[in-house]
């Protein structure tokens, strides 16, 4: 197979490294690539939406799996799909929505492959109800370091190591997934403002169980009495009877037509996202949100994936890129959450993408991120003065509270706090040593953290 040496980076564009990029078109080509990947090993990669270095491999091989993108079988009666790991969630929506089925879990972008969704054990706005992606995976086929393909079922050590294992147990080839039934491609959405962080936590605690999906945007530049003020958005799939008779939506209730805007220029002025400009944006975003609105009908793409309408939106952070920092702390650790929000506000981090969600029960993946509690994700320009020291301090606060940082978004975590955050790390390492004794599967993330 042809291999190009290219610069590879995560979505945050912070630390690109060079690797041989191979694009297999068959399972046999993928197996051949794994057997011959060389001393620096290899790592599978999907659509490149991991924010940090999880799908990079400096000096080694990166296996681009997007060429393996077939939907093999659909059980339209029971809502089960068998597909290649290179199929995107966007493609699944295109195929499945007309049949009355939706992906069980989606993150903030639909441009994620099924293999990436399993490897990162992605979560969405419905974690408090539906858990993470792996909960809905019935089985998978995994290409392991010896070049063999294994059928991997639920409730097995290899399944639990692979879901959330960041591609380090092997290359996922296919997956069988249980889907979510829907009758329309619209969402019924309730929106309300929260005046501060305590008000927001109270609203989430008392109201989330009435909604399948819930997320809050937080203004992390607001200080004083308004610290943590937020816009809370919750909803569920709209039923057919919610669509007015005679409208296009009622005639085509399962249509899926996401809008696309022009991409930002490849080069943007540095400092575009300054404290001042983000402060203006945050003020406008908060003020334009309704105090309380119920039952608004929104297209799926607007509710779940607003940024997907702007291709390459990560360019707006300039050449230096950005860091996405996401952590979770458990219920009863609200004071830690308040302290972190306070520190970020005091540091005046210009983050206009800051979202808070409530997690439900954890799933069994050994390195799966979600645990019951509160998760906050924020984007910060990588060149912000003092950012490294700030995030190191936040890591320590999170670890001390029994929380963890999301590996799929990490680009700078120190290895000494990793074992505290992920107590099953030793089991993961032991299984990797057993099934991959030569260290065939490796990434920049794995080297940095000693995974």
KENUGU-492215 format. One line per field, with one value per residue (C-alpha): x negated, y negated, z; chain; residue number from 0. Coordinates in steps of 0.02 Angstrom, whole numbers. Last residue first. Example, Ala and Ser with C-alpha at 12.3 -4.5 7.8 and 13.67 -1.06 7.14 Angstrom:
// KENUGU-492215
c1 = (-684 -615)
c2 = (53 225)
c3 = (357 390)
kette = (A A)
nr = (1 0)
***
This chain:
// KENUGU-492215
c1 = (15 -145 -67 -173 -206 -22 31 -98 -25 -63 4 -135 -204 -294 -193 -26 107 26 -61 101 195 70 75 264 264 136 245 397 387 397 381 252 156 150 82 -103 -81 -60 87 42 142 304 468 486 402 543 478 525 612 577 580 390 375 483 390 222 276 338 166 84 213 165 -22 -3 111 -4 6 140 50 155 318 443 589 692 772 857 919 1023 1059 1076 920 881 705 689 515 568 730 870 997 1024 1196 1258 1161 1223 1168 1074 1017 885 859 834 673 565 482 491 377 503 643 542 500 682 743 616 669 852 818 718 861 982 891 1046 1086 925 797 773 644 630 494 491 328 316 219 63 97 261 403 532 454 547 704 638 811 943 1111 1027 1021 1207 1198 1330 1472 1441 1404 1560 1672 1758 1939 1963 2066 2027 1948 1883 1774 1741 1562 1512 1433 1323 1257 1229 1131 1031 988 934 826 753 702 627 538 461 519 454 284 192 274 344 256 345 497 655 760 918 1081 1164 1346 1401 1537 1607 1787 1879 2042 2060 2242 2251 2092 2154 2306 2486 2520 2410 2272 2292 2399 2246 2154 2006 1847 1805 1754 1640 1544 1476 1398 1274 1211 1058 1003 1144 1125 941 869 929 786 829 1003 1074 1169 1279 1325 1471 1543 1668 1766 1872 1725 1631 1749 1702 1515 1493 1592 1497 1330 1377 1435 1273 1172 1256 1413 1473 1562 1690 1716 1836 1816 1925 1804 1834 1789 1955 2023 1869 1803 1627 1503 1413 1241 1143 964 835 647 584 395 304 288 215 353 395 443 613 703 555 511 691 713 547 595 761 935 985 920 759 738 551 460 278 130 32 61 250 383 544 720 859 1009 1169 1115 1251 1167 1005 1073 1088 1234 1414 1506 1378 1269 1398 1304 1167 1033 893 809 647 605 789 833 669 712 888 809 835 900 1065 993 1044 1050 1180 1257 1391 1377 1550 1682 1845 1796 1767 1652 1543 1445 1409 1387 1264 1166 1151 1100 954 918 735 777 870 1054 1183 1342 1479 1646 1761 1873 1748 1614 1480 1333 1161 1144 976 843 672 586 600 477 321 185 49 -126 -282 -399 -280 -117 40 219 221 120 248 422 482 581 461 588 534 361 284 112 -54 -220 -384 -485 -393 -211 -229 -103 17 8 42 193 262 236 328 474 489 464 314 256 78 5 -179 -203 -258 -204 -83 -72 65 190 338 420 272 117 32 -108 -129 -240 -137 -112 -61 0)
c2 = (-191 -279 -452 -534 -373 -326 -501 -502 -337 -152 12 135 140 306 394 344 463 492 324 236 338 290 106 102 192 66 -80 -19 -163 -297 -470 -421 -322 -474 -598 -556 -547 -737 -791 -897 -854 -785 -781 -594 -567 -650 -712 -624 -643 -575 -748 -750 -705 -852 -977 -912 -924 -1102 -1151 -1078 -1172 -1339 -1307 -1266 -1414 -1546 -1658 -1603 -1530 -1372 -1468 -1391 -1275 -1217 -1055 -1033 -865 -842 -678 -493 -431 -461 -437 -257 -193 -24 -25 38 -103 -237 -284 -458 -611 -790 -915 -1080 -1168 -1300 -1351 -1541 -1522 -1678 -1624 -1770 -1687 -1736 -1653 -1493 -1490 -1519 -1381 -1265 -1311 -1289 -1115 -1069 -1132 -1025 -867 -781 -708 -659 -761 -757 -844 -919 -1036 -1079 -1162 -1277 -1307 -1415 -1454 -1542 -1496 -1522 -1377 -1251 -1293 -1182 -1168 -1281 -1190 -1059 -1192 -1176 -987 -920 -1046 -1129 -965 -881 -1018 -1124 -1131 -1246 -1161 -1276 -1446 -1525 -1678 -1673 -1678 -1842 -1908 -1756 -1747 -1935 -1940 -1787 -1861 -2027 -1938 -1829 -1986 -2070 -1917 -1890 -1766 -1854 -1866 -1807 -1856 -1709 -1594 -1449 -1560 -1506 -1373 -1426 -1377 -1206 -1165 -993 -915 -757 -718 -606 -704 -735 -786 -847 -950 -1021 -1087 -1036 -972 -1048 -939 -896 -744 -661 -659 -775 -691 -755 -917 -1020 -1183 -1280 -1451 -1493 -1607 -1528 -1683 -1812 -1866 -1907 -1856 -1821 -1768 -1583 -1607 -1432 -1335 -1202 -1030 -909 -769 -634 -754 -739 -670 -831 -941 -941 -918 -1019 -1166 -1162 -1154 -1305 -1410 -1371 -1420 -1588 -1670 -1517 -1552 -1438 -1337 -1193 -1096 -977 -902 -867 -719 -636 -468 -410 -240 -235 -110 48 63 203 150 182 165 100 90 152 135 -41 -124 -250 -116 -195 -39 74 125 168 270 360 401 479 422 382 481 469 570 573 536 590 480 525 350 368 333 315 365 292 338 269 87 -14 -33 -72 -240 -315 -309 -322 -425 -535 -518 -602 -760 -653 -527 -450 -287 -358 -197 -160 -328 -327 -159 -222 -370 -548 -688 -698 -830 -881 -699 -574 -428 -303 -342 -373 -259 -291 -214 -385 -421 -270 -305 -491 -472 -330 -437 -579 -454 -413 -241 -192 -58 41 70 187 96 143 56 205 195 103 236 151 240 202 13 -12 -136 -57 -202 -305 -191 -300 -194 -304 -230 -279 -428 -522 -427 -533 -478 -515 -676 -806 -858 -689 -741 -665 -581 -405 -353 -185 -184 -110 -46 -140 17 60 64 226 340 195 142 318 331 166 224 385 288 194 15 -26 -208 -220 -380 -371 -492 -670 -759 -901 -975 -1106 -1087 -1069 -945 -829 -834 -738 -801 -684 -544 -461 -273 -177 0)
c3 = (1437 1488 1483 1348 1255 1250 1195 1055 1000 1014 947 903 1080 1056 1192 1115 1185 1356 1377 1330 1459 1594 1548 1558 1724 1790 1732 1827 1953 1818 1898 2026 1896 1781 1908 1881 1691 1672 1564 1410 1254 1324 1230 1204 1373 1470 1639 1801 1967 2140 2219 2239 2054 2001 2113 2051 1870 1902 1964 1810 1706 1782 1765 1581 1546 1620 1468 1342 1190 1180 1158 1281 1247 1396 1454 1623 1687 1844 1932 1901 1810 1626 1556 1500 1537 1606 1507 1621 1598 1729 1793 1755 1704 1723 1592 1589 1431 1394 1214 1228 1326 1347 1511 1631 1760 1894 1795 1774 1960 2010 1893 1971 2148 2108 2037 2191 2300 2200 2251 2324 2154 2071 1976 1787 1679 1507 1445 1261 1216 1067 909 892 710 747 865 726 631 740 642 502 422 503 512 620 756 793 818 937 938 770 684 752 685 819 877 1027 1162 1307 1329 1489 1517 1331 1267 1185 1345 1374 1197 1188 1350 1301 1131 1205 1333 1196 1102 1257 1326 1155 1025 868 950 796 632 534 410 327 304 398 310 222 308 301 340 398 291 375 330 454 467 279 259 439 418 254 344 310 485 619 693 879 832 756 922 949 1007 1180 1263 1372 1351 1500 1469 1604 1740 1818 1912 1908 2090 2060 1894 1717 1603 1614 1539 1546 1411 1489 1422 1438 1333 1384 1492 1651 1751 1719 1819 2003 1991 1832 1900 2065 1978 1870 2018 2108 1954 1928 1854 1760 1595 1516 1357 1324 1161 1061 936 753 642 676 737 833 891 968 896 956 875 793 762 626 601 770 760 914 1103 1098 997 1134 1263 1300 1247 1204 1382 1425 1266 1295 1474 1421 1469 1290 1143 1044 884 854 691 678 629 786 855 858 727 826 771 876 982 1055 1063 1151 1320 1227 1171 1345 1465 1406 1537 1629 1473 1364 1314 1241 1283 1182 1227 1155 1063 1036 958 862 785 743 656 717 608 703 818 994 1049 991 1084 1031 845 774 699 605 437 357 506 476 317 335 522 497 375 501 636 523 452 474 604 472 501 578 626 750 769 799 646 536 558 456 375 304 316 232 282 273 184 344 434 418 498 571 564 658 673 788 811 817 851 1040 1022 1074 1017 955 802 674 561 605 661 703 788 732 794 803 765 604 546 449 534 563 381 319 435 369 191 230 305 141 83 192 200 267 340 385 529 566 725 758 934 958 816 936 817 836 729 589 477 330 268 133 122 -33 0)
kette = (A A A A A A A A A A A A A A A A A A A A A A A A A A A A A A A A A A A A A A A A A A A A A A A A A A A A A A A A A A A A A A A A A A A A A A A A A A A A A A A A A A A A A A A A A A A A A A A A A A A A A A A A A A A A A A A A A A A A A A A A A A A A A A A A A A A A A A A A A A A A A A A A A A A A A A A A A A A A A A A A A A A A A A A A A A A A A A A A A A A A A A A A A A A A A A A A A A A A A A A A A A A A A A A A A A A A A A A A A A A A A A A A A A A A A A A A A A A A A A A A A A A A A A A A A A A A A A A A A A A A A A A A A A A A A A A A A A A A A A A A A A A A A A A A A A A A A A A A A A A A A A A A A A A A A A A A A A A A A A A A A A A A A A A A A A A A A A A A A A A A A A A A A A A A A A A A A A A A A A A A A A A A A A A A A A A A A A A A A A A A A A A A A A A A A A A A A A A A A A A A A A A A A A A A A A A A A A A A A A A A A A A A A A A A A A A A A A A A A A A A A A A A A A A A A A A)
nr = (450 449 448 447 446 445 444 443 442 441 440 439 438 437 436 435 434 433 432 431 430 429 428 427 426 425 424 423 422 421 420 419 418 417 416 415 414 413 412 411 410 409 408 407 406 405 404 403 402 401 400 399 398 397 396 395 394 393 392 391 390 389 388 387 386 385 384 383 382 381 380 379 378 377 376 375 374 373 372 371 370 369 368 367 366 365 364 363 362 361 360 359 358 357 356 355 354 353 352 351 350 349 348 347 346 345 344 343 342 341 340 339 338 337 336 335 334 333 332 331 330 329 328 327 326 325 324 323 322 321 320 319 318 317 316 315 314 313 312 311 310 309 308 307 306 305 304 303 302 301 300 299 298 297 296 295 294 293 292 291 290 289 288 287 286 285 284 283 282 281 280 279 278 277 276 275 274 273 272 271 270 269 268 267 266 265 264 263 262 261 260 259 258 257 256 255 254 253 252 251 250 249 248 247 246 245 244 243 242 241 240 239 238 237 236 235 234 233 232 231 230 229 228 227 226 225 224 223 222 221 220 219 218 217 216 215 214 213 212 211 210 209 208 207 206 205 204 203 202 201 200 199 198 197 196 195 194 193 192 191 190 189 188 187 186 185 184 183 182 181 180 179 178 177 176 175 174 173 172 171 170 169 168 167 166 165 164 163 162 161 160 159 158 157 156 155 154 153 152 151 150 149 148 147 146 145 144 143 142 141 140 139 138 137 136 135 134 133 132 131 130 129 128 127 126 125 124 123 122 121 120 119 118 117 116 115 114 113 112 111 110 109 108 107 106 105 104 103 102 101 100 99 98 97 96 95 94 93 92 91 90 89 88 87 86 85 84 83 82 81 80 79 78 77 76 75 74 73 72 71 70 69 68 67 66 65 64 63 62 61 60 59 58 57 56 55 54 53 52 51 50 49 48 47 46 45 44 43 42 41 40 39 38 37 36 35 34 33 32 31 30 29 28 27 26 25 24 23 22 21 20 19 18 17 16 15 14 13 12 11 10 9 8 7 6 5 4 3 2 1 0)
***
